[in-house]
Amino acid sequence: MDEQTALMCGVLELAASAPHDQLTPEQNRVAFEKNMRILKLIGGSFERVHSVEQLSIPGPVGAIACRLYRPGTGSGLPLVVYFHG
């Protein structure tokens, strides 16, 4: 496991008030924001990105929110698609 992932896992383990599957989506969002603040305070490293664009794509029952992270302005940049939910 790389250093950043190990650090994040440690923060989550220490700060967890309850397992994620026992919290509401709103409680999970609040916990995530709290954990990210803690991680930044203890010196976690974060990848810098050139830009972040909020988008939506059509889904079977309506729009699906998504984000486009661009590491730079050049062409031929790599693409990673991450599905969560």
Backbone as CSV, one residue per row, in Angstrom:
resi,resn,N_x,N_y,N_z,CA_x,CA_y,CA_z,C_x,C_y,C_z
1,MET,0.851,-1.177,0.000,0.000,0.000,0.000,0.894,1.236,0.000
2,ASP,0.578,2.217,-0.838,1.410,3.416,-0.874,1.161,4.294,0.354
3,GLU,2.053,5.235,0.567,2.033,6.061,1.786,0.729,6.840,1.949
4,GLN,0.246,7.445,0.881,-0.962,8.262,0.965,-2.184,7.396,1.302
5,THR,-2.292,6.239,0.688,-3.417,5.349,0.960,-3.363,4.827,2.389
6,ALA,-2.180,4.445,2.848,-2.025,3.962,4.222,-2.400,5.053,5.224
7,LEU,-1.992,6.290,4.955,-2.318,7.411,5.831,-3.824,7.627,5.884
8,MET,-4.476,7.606,4.731,-5.920,7.807,4.678,-6.646,6.687,5.422
9,CYS,-6.222,5.450,5.241,-6.850,4.328,5.943,-6.696,4.475,7.455
10,GLY,-5.523,4.913,7.905,-5.299,5.129,9.334,-6.191,6.211,9.889
11,VAL,-6.336,7.314,9.149,-7.207,8.409,9.579,-8.646,7.920,9.677
12,LEU,-9.093,7.199,8.666,-10.469,6.706,8.676,-10.718,5.762,9.839
13,GLU,-9.748,4.907,10.122,-9.902,3.962,11.227,-9.969,4.682,12.567
14,LEU,-9.122,5.685,12.766,-9.097,6.424,14.030,-10.327,7.304,14.218
15,ALA,-10.799,7.895,13.127,-11.881,8.876,13.227,-13.270,8.265,13.099
16,ALA,-13.365,7.010,12.740,-14.671,6.395,12.481,-15.530,6.356,13.742
17,SER,-16.742,6.885,13.623,-17.691,6.823,14.729,-18.596,5.604,14.574
18,ALA,-18.785,5.170,13.342,-19.608,3.999,13.043,-19.228,3.524,11.643
19,PRO,-19.471,2.262,11.341,-19.209,1.779,9.981,-20.039,2.562,8.962
20,HIS,-19.472,2.774,7.783,-20.145,3.591,6.753,-21.522,3.056,6.390
21,ASP,-21.690,1.736,6.409,-22.985,1.177,6.031,-24.061,1.399,7.096
22,GLN,-23.662,1.932,8.254,-24.636,2.223,9.309,-24.950,3.720,9.399
23,LEU,-24.354,4.508,8.516,-24.593,5.952,8.492,-25.445,6.319,7.293
24,THR,-26.151,7.439,7.409,-26.909,7.959,6.271,-25.928,8.574,5.271
25,PRO,-26.363,8.790,4.038,-25.474,9.459,3.086,-24.974,10.814,3.610
26,GLU,-25.844,11.584,4.241,-25.429,12.890,4.773,-24.393,12.725,5.877
27,GLN,-24.588,11.768,6.770,-23.609,11.526,7.837,-22.262,11.092,7.244
28,ASN,-22.288,10.285,6.194,-21.051,9.875,5.534,-20.343,11.059,4.895
29,ARG,-21.102,11.978,4.289,-20.489,13.176,3.684,-19.801,14.028,4.743
30,VAL,-20.477,14.229,5.867,-19.910,15.019,6.968,-18.640,14.343,7.489
31,ALA,-18.688,13.027,7.673,-17.522,12.293,8.166,-16.367,12.386,7.171
32,PHE,-16.652,12.284,5.884,-15.608,12.373,4.870,-14.931,13.745,4.909
33,GLU,-15.731,14.806,4.968,-15.160,16.160,5.028,-14.289,16.326,6.266
34,LYS,-14.742,15.826,7.397,-13.964,15.892,8.637,-12.655,15.133,8.482
35,ASN,-12.724,13.940,7.920,-11.524,13.130,7.743,-10.531,13.784,6.787
36,MET,-11.019,14.423,5.740,-10.119,15.104,4.802,-9.427,16.289,5.474
37,ARG,-10.152,17.024,6.327,-9.524,18.132,7.061,-8.416,17.602,7.967
38,ILE,-8.687,16.481,8.646,-7.678,15.882,9.526,-6.471,15.445,8.713
39,LEU,-6.701,14.789,7.593,-5.613,14.307,6.744,-4.739,15.462,6.265
40,LYS,-5.358,16.563,5.866,-4.588,17.732,5.417,-3.753,18.304,6.564
41,LEU,-4.332,18.330,7.773,-3.611,18.869,8.926,-2.386,18.036,9.294
42,ILE,-2.481,16.714,9.117,-1.350,15.878,9.503,-0.366,15.665,8.368
43,GLY,-0.578,16.369,7.275,0.426,16.382,6.216,0.222,15.419,5.083
44,GLY,-1.003,15.029,4.830,-1.247,14.171,3.679,-0.931,14.884,2.386
45,SER,-0.453,14.141,1.420,-0.146,14.744,0.125,-1.328,14.559,-0.815
46,PHE,-1.575,15.549,-1.636,-2.680,15.515,-2.578,-2.161,15.873,-3.955
47,GLU,-2.650,15.160,-4.956,-2.256,15.449,-6.327,-2.866,16.779,-6.759
48,ARG,-2.067,17.605,-7.357,-2.579,18.873,-7.894,-3.169,18.612,-9.278
49,VAL,-4.267,19.270,-9.570,-4.874,19.153,-10.888,-4.999,20.539,-11.492
50,HIS,-4.997,20.588,-12.813,-5.105,21.863,-13.513,-6.514,22.440,-13.385
51,SER,-7.528,21.563,-13.564,-8.910,22.036,-13.469,-9.841,20.890,-13.100
52,VAL,-10.990,21.263,-12.538,-12.054,20.314,-12.208,-13.340,20.892,-12.784
53,GLU,-14.028,20.089,-13.579,-15.264,20.548,-14.213,-16.423,19.660,-13.760
54,GLN,-17.494,20.286,-13.254,-18.700,19.556,-12.852,-19.545,19.317,-14.106
55,LEU,-19.874,18.069,-14.375,-20.640,17.715,-15.567,-21.806,16.824,-15.180
56,SER,-22.661,16.539,-16.147,-23.683,15.514,-15.962,-23.809,14.758,-17.279
57,ILE,-24.127,13.488,-17.145,-24.333,12.643,-18.314,-25.718,12.023,-18.201
58,PRO,-26.352,11.730,-19.334,-27.687,11.139,-19.259,-27.635,9.732,-18.679
59,GLY,-28.579,9.453,-17.799,-28.692,8.128,-17.206,-30.053,7.539,-17.489
60,PRO,-30.293,6.312,-17.094,-31.564,5.652,-17.396,-32.774,6.299,-16.726
61,VAL,-32.558,6.990,-15.591,-33.679,7.647,-14.901,-33.394,9.118,-14.620
62,GLY,-32.492,9.708,-15.394,-32.164,11.122,-15.215,-30.666,11.354,-15.290
63,ALA,-30.289,12.586,-15.072,-28.885,12.973,-15.176,-28.050,12.354,-14.058
64,ILE,-26.818,12.005,-14.396,-25.861,11.471,-13.431,-24.731,12.496,-13.304
65,ALA,-24.497,12.971,-12.083,-23.428,13.946,-11.847,-22.071,13.281,-12.033
66,CYS,-21.138,14.004,-12.611,-19.773,13.497,-12.765,-18.805,14.672,-12.754
67,ARG,-17.530,14.359,-12.601,-16.483,15.383,-12.589,-15.401,14.998,-13.582
68,LEU,-14.849,15.999,-14.218,-13.718,15.815,-15.125,-12.517,16.525,-14.518
69,TYR,-11.515,15.742,-14.132,-10.274,16.284,-13.579,-9.240,16.314,-14.693
70,ARG,-8.622,17.454,-14.911,-7.581,17.576,-15.938,-6.251,17.876,-15.267
71,PRO,-5.250,17.022,-15.532,-3.949,17.226,-14.905,-3.136,18.343,-15.552
72,GLY,-3.517,18.751,-16.741,-2.771,19.800,-17.448,-3.560,20.280,-18.645
73,THR,-2.916,21.079,-19.479,-3.601,21.656,-20.631,-3.261,20.954,-21.936
74,GLY,-2.316,20.035,-21.913,-1.870,19.375,-23.136,-2.905,18.422,-23.714
75,SER,-2.610,17.950,-24.914,-3.471,16.945,-25.542,-2.860,15.567,-25.317
76,GLY,-3.630,14.537,-25.593,-3.129,13.181,-25.426,-2.960,12.762,-23.979
77,LEU,-3.725,13.378,-23.077,-3.634,13.040,-21.659,-4.311,11.702,-21.385
78,PRO,-3.890,10.983,-20.356,-4.513,9.697,-20.037,-5.933,9.885,-19.514
79,LEU,-6.708,8.811,-19.582,-8.094,8.838,-19.110,-8.321,7.669,-18.167
80,VAL,-8.913,7.970,-17.012,-9.336,6.945,-16.058,-10.810,7.187,-15.790
81,VAL,-11.610,6.160,-15.920,-13.037,6.256,-15.618,-13.284,5.452,-14.350
82,TYR,-13.835,6.103,-13.340,-14.076,5.465,-12.049,-15.564,5.514,-11.760
83,PHE,-16.189,4.365,-11.640,-17.617,4.278,-11.322,-17.763,3.956,-9.853
84,HIS,-18.625,4.697,-9.167,-18.827,4.487,-7.730,-20.311,4.585,-7.441
85,GLY,-20.806,3.688,-6.664,-22.201,3.813,-6.260,-22.927,2.521,-6.225
